[in-house]
Amino acid sequence: QLQLVESGGGLVQPGGSLRLSCTAPGFTLDDYSIGWFRQAPGKEREGVSCINKSGSMRNYLDAVKGRFTISRGNAENMVYLQLNSLKPEDTGVYYCAASQFYPVSFWQDEYEYDHWGQGIQVTVSS
């Protein structure tokens, strides 16, 4: 059973940066498209970004375009989400999720993903 593990969260001041990592011990992540989602307190979970298996296609939530970057580190069996110019509204629990397909038009639909990590907290506050 594929299990995803997130790391790299924490507390950061507005304008700061974090890099989140997602890995799957015992599995090869480039066999999957990977999505990043987040859930703020009192809000529904939303899709933040998605990358296909080869890394040639990427999608972003409008609110994070130009600030967040998703990438693959295949040698490390990792998918990264670089978070720059963080804002308080970026606060939430961030999850990575895996799909055997690339959900082109529906990448923000969590039902397109079969496997989920436990989530990691990102807090942006002064």
TADA-V260699 format. One record per residue. N is the residue number from 0. RES is the residue in one small letter. PSI is psi in radians with two decimals (none if undefined). Layout:
N/RES/PSI
N/RES/PSI
This chain:
0/q/2.17
1/l/2.21
2/q/2.27
3/l/2.49
4/v/2.14
5/e/2.65
6/s/2.89
7/g/0.00
8/g/-3.12
9/g/-2.89
10/l/2.28
11/v/2.62
12/q/2.71
13/p/2.40
14/g/-0.17
15/g/-3.06
16/s/2.68
17/l/2.72
18/r/2.06
19/l/2.52
20/s/2.57
21/c/2.26
22/t/2.94
23/a/1.57
24/p/2.23
25/g/-0.07
26/f/2.76
27/t/2.01
28/l/-0.41
29/d/0.10
30/d/-0.03
31/y/2.58
32/s/2.50
33/i/2.30
34/g/2.63
35/w/2.31
36/f/2.85
37/r/2.71
38/q/2.03
39/a/2.73
40/p/2.24
41/g/0.10
42/k/2.85
43/e/2.72
44/r/2.43
45/e/2.58
46/g/2.30
47/v/-0.74
48/s/2.80
49/c/2.54
50/i/2.47
51/n/-3.12
52/k/-0.71
53/s/-0.25
54/g/0.08
55/s/-0.27
56/m/2.34
57/r/2.55
58/n/2.64
59/y/2.54
60/l/2.41
61/d/-0.66
62/a/-0.25
63/v/-0.05
64/k/2.34
65/g/-0.20
66/r/-0.62
67/f/2.55
68/t/2.22
69/i/2.47
70/s/2.88
71/r/2.47
72/g/1.42
73/n/-0.60
74/a/-0.54
75/e/-0.04
76/n/0.83
77/m/2.68
78/v/2.32
79/y/2.64
80/l/1.87
81/q/2.15
82/l/1.94
83/n/2.84
84/s/0.85
85/l/2.55
86/k/2.73
87/p/-0.57
88/e/-0.08
89/d/-0.10
90/t/2.40
91/g/-3.13
92/v/2.21
93/y/2.32
94/y/2.48
95/c/2.64
96/a/2.63
97/a/2.47
98/s/2.49
99/q/-0.20
100/f/2.95
101/y/1.88
102/p/1.18
103/v/-1.12
104/s/-0.17
105/f/0.51
106/w/-0.36
107/q/0.00
108/d/2.01
109/e/-0.30
110/y/-0.15
111/e/-0.17
112/y/2.40
113/d/-0.39
114/h/2.46
115/w/2.58
116/g/3.09
117/q/-0.33
118/g/2.68
119/i/2.47
120/q/2.33
121/v/2.15
122/t/2.16
123/v/1.92
124/s/2.58
125/s/none
